[in-house]
Structure formats: structure tokens, C-alpha cells
Amino acid sequence: MKKLEQLRALLRSFGSCIVAYSGGADSVFLARVAREVLGDKSLAVIADSPSLPRRELEEALEVARQFSIPVRVVKTAEFDNESYLSNPNNRCYFCKHELFTELEPIAVNEGFAVIAYGENASDVGDHRPGAQAAREFQVRAPLKEAGLTKAEIRQLSAELGLPTADKPQMACLSSRIPYGERVTPGKLRMIEEAENVLRDLGFHDVRVRHHELNGQGMALSGQPAPLSTLNPQPSSHLARIELGVSEIPKLVESDAFAKVADALKQIGYAHVTLDLAGYRRGSMNEALMRLVSAQESR
């Protein structure tokens, strides 16, 4: 494929490269091609924090071992940043800013010419605050620069024998919490355990959206809700399950739904619901995009 050759030529022109690595289809593909082109002048670096599921970390490291991709784990500190924890609609900016803050000194001190990450051509037009942080740190997006779409990356990944070719998209756990509802490690542990329950039952496309039912929260702007609207009662956790549309019957037409409900309630969810619209990427952005559209139409 011509685009793959363009990617190889682009990476070759870098001379050396750090790849921001997550274990997802895009970053694995990018790290694999960078290893092929640059050899030991490439390094994959994965950020470890409470927002990364333990299984994802283990799988990412295993794929790197399997394909001889040099990889390093760094601890990131976005959970020390109140701007991240308050969960405004640009939360991803603070996460990526923290990541690139960690990667920049590695690049400088160890002589890597470029930092790259896995944004691709299909991401254009999506709500991606992290791209702003990438621009500020001059991080390159070689997949996007080569014009590679998500579908093409999956196709090429299959041709290269990468196990991530058909891996579901896996945004960080914090993306399961609506904007304005505070991000905490405790919530993320609940989400991770709940999604593990569903995956252990054989479900493929899985999201457990975590909602608070105490009336607290923030507007889409990230500003605190007025004190008069706050409910002093203890909060209740609601799990809104999103599954691939074709997988919904598997849950509702068997006794699996009872097992899931019981397991999630043991985790700490007072209410367990199923979103009949099914899993769709960026569903937490839907209200935000409607607001933006309404404002633009005025």
C-alpha cells in the first residue's frame, strides 16, 4: 500500500523516534513500523496511571515483547492535577499534556529526535483536546500525516500479524465519566471491574458509563453547578452499559443480564442499566456536540 510506504519514509526521515504507546491498534501499529524502520532508534513509552486498566497494561507489554518492540513504562501524575480531576470537557488535554511532559525529557536526554503519537486520519473532526497538547509539544502524528484511516490501519495490522488488528477501541477509563462529574481512582476501579465482568462473559465492544445520581456535577463548560442544585444526600452510582448492537441480544435473551446486574451491584452500583442505542465511540461527547451545534445555529 502506498500509504504504508509513505509512513515508512516519514519515520525514516525522523532518524529516531519515541512512540506514545497505549497498546491500542493505532499505537501498536505505529510502534511496530517504527521498530521495523528505525530499529533501536525507536522506543515505545506507555503511561501508567489509574485510568489505564491493568489488563490493558499487561496486554500492551505482551504485544511489545512478542514483536521485539522496545518499551518503557512511565508513571504519569495527571491525578495530582485538579484541572484533570474536575473533568471539564477538555480533560484529555491535561492527560496528554502530562504524558508529553514525561516524554519530552526522555527524548532530550536520550537523543530521540521526534515524539510521535497514534492520531490517524479518521480522527479529523472528532472532539480531541489532546491534539492541542500535541501541537504545544510539537508531537508528530505520522499515521495522520500519511493519510492512514482507522480501517486501513486495521487492515495493515492484520497483514503484519498484529493481534490488535481487530481489537476494540479502548479509551482511558476516565472517558466513562460524564464531563463535570469528578474523576476519582475509586470510580475508575469500579468501572474497570464492571467492564471485566462483561468481557469475561464474552462481550467484545464494552463500555460501562459511570453516572452519579446525587444531582452534583458541572456544566459542560466545566464550571461547578450552583450550590442550590446540590443534593446533600449520599450519591448513588449508576452503571449505563453500552454493548455492540449485535451483542445486545446475547445479554437480554439469556440469564447473562441477571449475572451482570448482580455482579455490578456487588461492585457498588445501586442501579444497572443497558443503553439500547448500543456502543458508539464518543457517546459522552454527544451532549457536548449538541450544545455546540445549538450555539452555532443561533
KEBAVEX-451620 format. One record per residue (C-alpha): x, y, z; residue in one letter. Coordinates in nm, 2 decimals. Layout:
BEGIN
((X, Y, Z), 'a')
...
//
This chain:
BEGIN
((0.00, 0.00, 0.00), 'm')
((0.13, 0.34, -0.10), 'k')
((0.04, 0.50, 0.24), 'k')
((0.24, 0.24, 0.43), 'l')
((0.54, 0.33, 0.22), 'e')
((0.48, 0.69, 0.29), 'q')
((0.46, 0.61, 0.66), 'l')
((0.79, 0.42, 0.65), 'r')
((0.96, 0.71, 0.46), 'a')
((0.83, 0.96, 0.71), 'l')
((0.96, 0.76, 1.01), 'l')
((1.29, 0.71, 0.83), 'r')
((1.32, 1.09, 0.79), 's')
((1.28, 1.13, 1.17), 'f')
((1.61, 0.94, 1.23), 'g')
((1.49, 0.84, 1.57), 's')
((1.15, 0.84, 1.75), 'c')
((0.96, 0.79, 2.07), 'i')
((0.61, 0.65, 2.02), 'v')
((0.35, 0.73, 2.28), 'a')
((0.23, 0.37, 2.33), 'y')
((-0.11, 0.26, 2.47), 's')
((-0.15, -0.10, 2.34), 'g')
((-0.43, 0.00, 2.11), 'g')
((-0.45, -0.07, 1.74), 'a')
((-0.30, 0.26, 1.63), 'd')
((-0.01, 0.29, 1.87), 's')
((0.09, -0.08, 1.83), 'v')
((0.09, -0.04, 1.45), 'f')
((0.29, 0.28, 1.47), 'l')
((0.54, 0.13, 1.72), 'a')
((0.58, -0.19, 1.50), 'r')
((0.65, 0.01, 1.19), 'v')
((0.89, 0.24, 1.37), 'a')
((1.08, -0.06, 1.51), 'r')
((1.10, -0.20, 1.15), 'e')
((1.23, 0.12, 1.01), 'v')
((1.44, 0.27, 1.29), 'l')
((1.54, -0.04, 1.49), 'g')
((1.70, 0.06, 1.82), 'd')
((1.65, 0.42, 1.74), 'k')
((1.28, 0.38, 1.83), 's')
((1.13, 0.35, 2.17), 'l')
((0.77, 0.29, 2.28), 'a')
((0.67, 0.45, 2.61), 'v')
((0.34, 0.37, 2.79), 'i')
((0.19, 0.59, 3.06), 'a')
((0.07, 0.41, 3.37), 'd')
((-0.19, 0.57, 3.59), 's')
((-0.53, 0.48, 3.75), 'p')
((-0.70, 0.55, 3.42), 's')
((-0.53, 0.26, 3.24), 'l')
((-0.69, -0.09, 3.31), 'p')
((-0.44, -0.34, 3.44), 'r')
((-0.53, -0.59, 3.17), 'r')
((-0.46, -0.33, 2.90), 'e')
((-0.12, -0.26, 3.05), 'l')
((-0.03, -0.63, 3.06), 'e')
((-0.16, -0.69, 2.71), 'e')
((0.04, -0.39, 2.57), 'a')
((0.36, -0.51, 2.73), 'l')
((0.30, -0.86, 2.60), 'e')
((0.25, -0.74, 2.24), 'v')
((0.57, -0.54, 2.27), 'a')
((0.76, -0.85, 2.38), 'r')
((0.61, -1.06, 2.11), 'q')
((0.72, -0.82, 1.83), 'f')
((1.05, -0.71, 1.99), 's')
((0.93, -0.35, 2.04), 'i')
((1.15, -0.17, 2.30), 'p')
((0.90, -0.04, 2.56), 'v')
((0.93, 0.16, 2.88), 'r')
((0.66, 0.23, 3.14), 'v')
((0.64, 0.57, 3.30), 'v')
((0.42, 0.68, 3.58), 'k')
((0.22, 0.99, 3.50), 't')
((0.07, 1.23, 3.75), 'a')
((-0.25, 1.37, 3.60), 'e')
((-0.43, 1.26, 3.92), 'f')
((-0.24, 1.53, 4.10), 'd')
((-0.39, 1.79, 3.87), 'n')
((-0.72, 1.94, 3.99), 'e')
((-0.79, 2.06, 3.63), 's')
((-0.79, 1.69, 3.53), 'y')
((-0.99, 1.56, 3.83), 'l')
((-1.26, 1.82, 3.79), 's')
((-1.33, 1.66, 3.45), 'n')
((-1.40, 1.95, 3.22), 'p')
((-1.48, 1.88, 2.85), 'n')
((-1.11, 1.93, 2.77), 'n')
((-0.99, 1.67, 3.03), 'r')
((-0.79, 1.49, 2.76), 'c')
((-0.58, 1.80, 2.71), 'y')
((-0.45, 1.77, 3.07), 'f')
((-0.38, 1.40, 3.03), 'c')
((-0.19, 1.44, 2.71), 'k')
((0.00, 1.74, 2.85), 'h')
((0.11, 1.53, 3.14), 'e')
((0.22, 1.25, 2.91), 'l')
((0.42, 1.47, 2.68), 'f')
((0.58, 1.64, 2.98), 't')
((0.71, 1.30, 3.08), 'e')
((0.82, 1.21, 2.72), 'l')
((1.00, 1.53, 2.64), 'e')
((1.30, 1.49, 2.88), 'p')
((1.34, 1.13, 2.77), 'i')
((1.37, 1.25, 2.41), 'a')
((1.61, 1.53, 2.50), 'v')
((1.83, 1.33, 2.74), 'n')
((1.84, 1.01, 2.52), 'e')
((1.87, 1.17, 2.18), 'g')
((1.54, 1.09, 2.02), 'f')
((1.46, 1.35, 1.75), 'a')
((1.08, 1.31, 1.75), 'v')
((0.79, 1.22, 1.97), 'i')
((0.50, 1.07, 1.79), 'a')
((0.15, 0.95, 1.88), 'y')
((-0.12, 0.75, 1.72), 'g')
((-0.37, 1.01, 1.59), 'e')
((-0.49, 0.89, 1.25), 'n')
((-0.68, 1.04, 0.95), 'a')
((-1.01, 0.92, 1.08), 's')
((-0.97, 1.13, 1.39), 'd')
((-1.00, 1.46, 1.20), 'v')
((-1.31, 1.65, 1.31), 'g')
((-1.36, 1.45, 1.63), 'd')
((-1.35, 1.62, 1.97), 'h')
((-0.99, 1.56, 2.06), 'r')
((-0.85, 1.81, 2.31), 'p')
((-0.53, 1.60, 2.34), 'g')
((-0.44, 1.72, 1.99), 'a')
((-0.38, 2.07, 2.13), 'q')
((-0.13, 1.94, 2.38), 'a')
((0.04, 1.75, 2.09), 'a')
((0.08, 2.08, 1.90), 'r')
((0.22, 2.26, 2.20), 'e')
((0.49, 1.99, 2.24), 'f')
((0.54, 1.96, 1.86), 'q')
((0.44, 1.59, 1.88), 'v')
((0.40, 1.44, 1.54), 'r')
((0.11, 1.23, 1.41), 'a')
((0.27, 1.02, 1.14), 'p')
((-0.04, 0.80, 1.08), 'l')
((-0.24, 1.11, 1.01), 'k')
((0.03, 1.27, 0.81), 'e')
((0.05, 0.96, 0.59), 'a')
((-0.33, 0.97, 0.54), 'g')
((-0.39, 0.64, 0.71), 'l')
((-0.75, 0.58, 0.83), 't')
((-0.86, 0.35, 1.11), 'k')
((-0.98, 0.09, 0.87), 'a')
((-0.65, 0.09, 0.68), 'e')
((-0.45, 0.06, 1.00), 'i')
((-0.66, -0.24, 1.10), 'r')
((-0.61, -0.39, 0.75), 'q')
((-0.23, -0.34, 0.76), 'l')
((-0.21, -0.46, 1.12), 's')
((-0.37, -0.79, 1.01), 'a')
((-0.12, -0.82, 0.72), 'e')
((0.16, -0.77, 0.97), 'l')
((0.01, -1.03, 1.20), 'g')
((-0.06, -0.79, 1.49), 'l')
((-0.32, -0.92, 1.74), 'p')
((-0.46, -0.57, 1.77), 't')
((-0.59, -0.57, 1.42), 'a')
((-0.95, -0.63, 1.54), 'd')
((-0.90, -0.50, 1.90), 'k')
((-1.19, -0.28, 2.01), 'p')
((-1.11, 0.09, 2.07), 'q')
((-1.02, 0.14, 2.43), 'm')
((-1.02, 0.49, 2.55), 'a')
((-0.90, 0.56, 2.91), 'c')
((-1.13, 0.47, 3.20), 'l')
((-1.19, 0.84, 3.28), 's')
((-1.38, 0.87, 2.95), 's')
((-1.66, 0.67, 3.11), 'r')
((-1.74, 0.95, 3.35), 'i')
((-1.96, 1.24, 3.22), 'p')
((-1.80, 1.58, 3.19), 'y')
((-1.84, 1.77, 3.52), 'g')
((-1.86, 1.46, 3.74), 'e')
((-1.53, 1.43, 3.93), 'r')
((-1.28, 1.17, 3.83), 'v')
((-1.15, 0.95, 4.12), 't')
((-0.94, 0.64, 4.14), 'p')
((-1.23, 0.47, 4.32), 'g')
((-1.47, 0.53, 4.04), 'k')
((-1.22, 0.40, 3.78), 'l')
((-1.17, 0.08, 3.98), 'r')
((-1.55, 0.02, 3.98), 'm')
((-1.56, 0.08, 3.60), 'i')
((-1.26, -0.15, 3.54), 'e')
((-1.41, -0.43, 3.74), 'e')
((-1.75, -0.39, 3.58), 'a')
((-1.61, -0.40, 3.23), 'e')
((-1.41, -0.71, 3.32), 'n')
((-1.73, -0.88, 3.42), 'v')
((-1.87, -0.82, 3.08), 'l')
((-1.56, -0.92, 2.89), 'r')
((-1.52, -1.23, 3.09), 'd')
((-1.87, -1.33, 2.97), 'l')
((-1.75, -1.30, 2.61), 'g')
((-1.87, -0.95, 2.52), 'f')
((-1.64, -0.77, 2.28), 'h')
((-1.75, -0.40, 2.24), 'd')
((-1.80, -0.29, 2.60), 'v')
((-1.83, 0.04, 2.79), 'r')
((-1.96, 0.09, 3.14), 'v')
((-2.06, 0.46, 3.17), 'r')
((-2.05, 0.57, 3.53), 'h')
((-2.31, 0.82, 3.65), 'h')
((-2.37, 0.99, 3.98), 'e')
((-2.73, 1.03, 4.09), 'l')
((-2.69, 1.29, 4.37), 'n')
((-2.75, 1.59, 4.15), 'g')
((-2.39, 1.71, 4.18), 'q')
((-2.18, 1.79, 3.88), 'g')
((-2.08, 2.06, 3.65), 'm')
((-2.19, 2.23, 3.33), 'a')
((-2.03, 2.13, 3.00), 'l')
((-1.81, 2.43, 3.04), 's')
((-1.65, 2.26, 3.35), 'g')
((-1.79, 2.52, 3.59), 'q')
((-1.93, 2.40, 3.92), 'p')
((-2.31, 2.36, 3.94), 'a')
((-2.48, 2.63, 4.16), 'p')
((-2.49, 2.53, 4.53), 'l')
((-2.87, 2.55, 4.53), 's')
((-2.88, 2.25, 4.29), 't')
((-2.67, 2.02, 4.50), 'l')
((-2.84, 1.73, 4.68), 'n')
((-2.70, 1.67, 5.02), 'p')
((-2.79, 1.30, 5.01), 'q')
((-2.52, 1.04, 4.96), 'p')
((-2.45, 0.97, 4.60), 's')
((-2.57, 0.66, 4.42), 's')
((-2.37, 0.51, 4.14), 'h')
((-2.55, 0.41, 3.81), 'l')
((-2.38, 0.19, 3.55), 'a')
((-2.50, 0.25, 3.19), 'r')
((-2.38, -0.04, 2.99), 'i')
((-2.31, 0.01, 2.62), 'e')
((-2.25, -0.30, 2.41), 'l')
((-2.21, -0.36, 2.04), 'g')
((-2.56, -0.36, 1.89), 'v')
((-2.52, -0.72, 1.77), 's')
((-2.42, -0.82, 2.12), 'e')
((-2.73, -0.68, 2.30), 'i')
((-2.95, -0.99, 2.23), 'p')
((-2.68, -1.20, 2.39), 'k')
((-2.73, -1.01, 2.71), 'l')
((-3.10, -0.98, 2.72), 'v')
((-3.21, -1.31, 2.58), 'e')
((-3.02, -1.52, 2.83), 's')
((-2.96, -1.53, 3.20), 'd')
((-2.64, -1.32, 3.15), 'a')
((-2.83, -1.00, 3.23), 'f')
((-2.91, -1.12, 3.58), 'a')
((-2.54, -1.23, 3.64), 'k')
((-2.42, -0.89, 3.52), 'v')
((-2.67, -0.70, 3.73), 'a')
((-2.57, -0.89, 4.04), 'd')
((-2.20, -0.86, 3.98), 'a')
((-2.22, -0.49, 3.92), 'l')
((-2.42, -0.43, 4.23), 'k')
((-2.16, -0.62, 4.43), 'q')
((-1.90, -0.38, 4.29), 'i')
((-2.11, -0.09, 4.42), 'g')
((-2.36, 0.02, 4.16), 'y')
((-2.70, 0.09, 4.30), 'a')
((-2.86, 0.08, 3.95), 'h')
((-2.75, -0.11, 3.64), 'v')
((-2.90, -0.01, 3.30), 't')
((-2.85, -0.10, 2.94), 'l')
((-2.82, 0.17, 2.67), 'd')
((-3.04, 0.04, 2.39), 'l')
((-2.86, 0.26, 2.13), 'a')
((-2.56, 0.03, 2.19), 'g')
((-2.19, 0.12, 2.20), 'y')
((-2.08, 0.42, 1.99), 'r')
((-1.75, 0.59, 2.00), 'r')
((-1.75, 0.92, 2.20), 'g')
((-2.11, 0.88, 2.34), 's')
((-2.01, 1.11, 2.63), 'm')
((-1.94, 1.38, 2.37), 'n')
((-2.30, 1.37, 2.23), 'e')
((-2.44, 1.63, 2.47), 'a')
((-2.14, 1.85, 2.42), 'l')
((-2.17, 1.84, 2.04), 'm')
((-2.55, 1.91, 2.06), 'r')
((-2.47, 2.22, 2.27), 'l')
((-2.20, 2.34, 2.03), 'v')
((-2.44, 2.28, 1.73), 's')
((-2.72, 2.47, 1.90), 'a')
((-2.48, 2.76, 1.98), 'q')
((-2.35, 2.78, 1.62), 'e')
((-2.71, 2.78, 1.48), 's')
((-2.81, 3.09, 1.68), 'r')
//
